[in-house]
Structures are given as C-alpha cells and as structure tokens.
C-alpha cells in the first residue's frame, strides 16, 4: 500500500455563503455586545462548534486514509495555539 500525502489545500474547503452570513451575524453580535456573560456564552458556543468541526475534519481525514490511501499532514489539521490570557 502506497500512501499519498497531500496538503489540505488540495481540497475545496471554502465556507459556503450561508457560513459567511452566519459569521457576519456573529461578528456583529460580538461587536454590539456589552455583557461579559453574553460574550462568555458566545465564546463557549464557538468553542463547542470548533471542537465538533475539528472532530468531523479528523474523522473525514481518517476515512480518506483508510479508503483512498491519502494522508493529510498533521500540521494542516492541528488545533491552533490558544493565546495566553
């Protein structure tokens, strides 16, 4: 079995128009928010969504490896560093 390594950029993974509208709506909500507790709630929601999507990405990458013998560089799918608080 020969494994082909490809960059994640080889795949069409751009956000949809719906995703872009949702992002803009969320950006406006954050910008207009004056409540720390509401901001914390939004941040917690975003962390949950990011974690769920990261799991989906890793699962799809694993399926590509198993079924198509294609591997993605782990640096391409790693979580970004969390800035110090």
C-alpha positions in Angstrom: 0.0 0.0 0.0 1.5 3.3 -1.1 0.3 6.3 0.9 -0.1 9.6 -0.9 0.5 12.7 1.2 -1.4 15.8 0.1 -1.9 19.3 1.6 -5.3 20.1 2.9 -5.4 23.0 0.5 -5.9 20.4 -2.3 -9.5 20.1 -1.3 -12.3 22.6 -1.8 -13.0 23.6 1.8 -14.1 27.2 1.4 -17.0 28.4 3.6 -20.4 28.4 1.9 -22.4 31.6 1.5 -24.6 30.5 4.5 -21.4 30.1 6.6 -20.2 33.6 5.6 -23.6 35.2 6.5 -23.6 33.3 9.9 -20.1 34.6 10.5 -21.1 38.2 9.8 -24.1 37.9 12.0 -22.0 36.5 14.8 -19.3 39.2 14.3 -21.9 41.9 14.6 -23.4 40.3 17.7 -20.0 40.2 19.4 -19.2 43.8 18.4 -22.5 45.1 19.7 -22.5 43.1 22.9 -21.8 44.9 26.2 -22.3 42.0 28.5 -19.4 39.9 29.7 -21.6 37.0 30.5 -23.2 37.0 27.0 -19.7 37.2 25.4 -18.6 34.2 27.6 -21.7 32.3 26.4 -20.9 33.1 22.8 -17.3 32.1 23.3 -18.4 28.8 24.9 -20.7 28.1 21.9 -18.0 28.9 19.4 -15.5 26.6 21.3 -18.1 23.8 21.2 -18.7 24.3 17.4 -15.0 24.5 16.7 -14.4 21.3 18.6 -17.2 19.5 16.9 -16.0 20.6 13.4 -12.4 19.6 14.3 -13.6 16.1 15.2 -15.5 15.9 11.9 -12.4 17.0 9.9 -10.2 14.5 11.7 -12.8 11.7 11.0 -13.0 12.6 7.3 -9.2 12.7 7.1 -9.1 9.3 8.7 -11.7 7.9 6.2 -9.6 9.3 3.3 -6.6 7.5 4.7 -8.5 4.2 5.1 -10.5 4.2 1.9 -8.4 6.2 -0.5 -4.8 5.8 0.9 -4.5 9.6 1.1 -2.9 11.2 4.2 -3.0 14.8 5.2 -0.1 16.4 7.0 -1.0 16.6 10.7 0.2 20.2 10.9 -2.7 21.1 8.4 -5.3 19.8 10.8 -3.8 20.7 14.2 -5.6 23.0 16.5 -4.1 26.5 16.6 -2.4 27.6 19.7 -4.5 29.3 22.4 -3.2 32.8 23.1 -2.2 33.4 26.7 -4.8 35.1 28.9 
